[in-house]
Amino acid sequence: MEGIGLTDPIERALAEIKFGPDGLVPAIAQQHDTGEILMMAWMNREAVRASLTEGRACYWSRSRAKLWRKGETSGQIQHLCELRLDCDGDAVLLLVDQHGVACHTRRRSCFFRAWRNGSWAIIAAPQIASEALYPKGDGEGREPPNEAAGSSIVPEPGPPGQG
């Protein structure tokens, strides 16, 4: 009789992923229908297994040293549409259907700062109140550096030559 590791599709998928010495692999979350990059996180074997089994994104929280099911406290769930493995097998891409915001700063994407004219410009505003996102006040809604100082949102640049 074959061992479960050879017949279980999830175990076969896990065998192809090259986890680092710390047991983690970088994971990029991307909105499945628009291509928008939402966030980067880390996954261990258990997080990949949970994501594939449950059909929703589950990551490894390095700061809490435990599994983190995206949206378990905020309600901002990522439903997993597809899991992809890069050419080297050492990074994964989660195509997700993001419900609400993906970033703890209350923005749709964690990539809301752009290097423009020699400094970091904030290019996206928060979309939800901290109290609505984290009603228990768990501190997850912290703002990034310099934002509290009143940085203004810089609009996207226009097409080349129109400036």
N, C-alpha and C positions, 0 to 999 in steps of 0.2 A: 504494500500500500504506500502511495506517495505521501511524503510529509506535507503538512499544510503550507509550508513556505513555498513549495513548488506549484501548488494548485490554486492558492488564493491570489486573485488578480491584484489586490492591494499590496500584498507582500512582494509580488513580482515588480510592481511599480516602485516600491521602496528600494528594492535591490538595485535599481538603475540610478538612483539618486546618490551623488557623491556628497555626503554630509562631511563637514569640516571636522577637525580634531575635537572641537567642542560639541560635536553632535548636531550642529545647526547648518542650515542652508539658507541663503538669502532668498526672500520671496517678494516679488513685486505684484501688487494688486492693480488690475486694469479694468476699467468699465468695459464690459463685453461688447456693447453696441456702439460706443463712441470712440473707443481707443484711449480715452482719458486715463493717464496714470494717476492713481489715487494715493498709493502709499507703498512704503517698503517696510518689511518686517522680517522676522526670522521664524523658521519652522524646524522642529525636530521630527523624528520618525512618528511620534505619537500625534503631533499636530497634523502632519500630512495624512495619517491614517484617519483621524477624526474628521478632517475636512472632506475626504473622499467618502467616508461612511455616512456623515450627516448631511452633506450637500451644502455646507456653509463654511466660511473661512474660519479656521482656527489656527492661531499662531502660538509661538513660544515667547512669553514675556521674560526677557532677560532681567529686567529690574525686579520683577516679582518671583522669578524662578518657578513659573508654573504655566500651564496651558491658559491661553487667552482666546476665548471665543468672541470674535469681533461682534460687538453690539450687546454683549451679555449684561452690561450695566447701563449703556447709553440707549439701547434700542436701535442703533445704527448698524443693522445687520448687513453682511455681505453674503449673498447666496452664490455658491460656487456653480459656475456654468461649465468651466473646463479648467483642467490643470495641465500646464505645458512644462516641458523640461528643455533647458537650453542645450546647445550642441556639445558642450563639455560635460553636461550632467551635474553641474555644480551650482545651478540657480534654477528657481522655478518661477513661473508666471501663472498667477491665478486670474482667469477671466471671470469677473464677478458681476452680479447685479447689485450695486450699492444702494441701500435704502437709507436716505439721509446723507449726512456728512461722513467722510472717512477720517478726518483729522481731529485730534483732541483739541485743536485750537478753534473748532467749530466751523471749519472750512470744508468744502467738498473734497479738496485734495491737500495732501501734506506738502505738495510742491507749489507753494504760493509765493515764494520769494525768487526773484529773477535778478541776476547780475546785470545791471544797466548803468552805464556812465560812471563806472568806478565804485559802485556801492550796491548793496542789496535793496531792491525795491519790492514792496509788498504789492502783489498784483491781484489779490482776491480778498474780499471781505468775509468776516464770519457770517454764517447763514442762519445761525440759531443762537438763542440766549444760553449762557452757561447753565442757568437754573433749569432750563428745559432739557438740556443734554445730560447733565449730571445732577439730578434732583437731590441726591444724598450728600452732595458737597464733598465728593471724594478727592478733589484736587486735580482731577484729570483735565479740567478745562483751562489749564495754565497757558499763558500767552508766551510766545517766543520772545527772545531778547529784543530789546529796542521797540517793541510794539507798544508797550504801555507808555512810552515817551511820546506817542502821538504821531507815529509815522503815517503818512498819507498813502492811499492806494494810487499807484501809477498805472495809467491805462496802457494796454498793449500797444506796441509801436505799429504804425501804419505800414502799408506796403513800401518797399524800397523806393527812395526818390521822392517820398511825400513826407517831408518831415519837419 
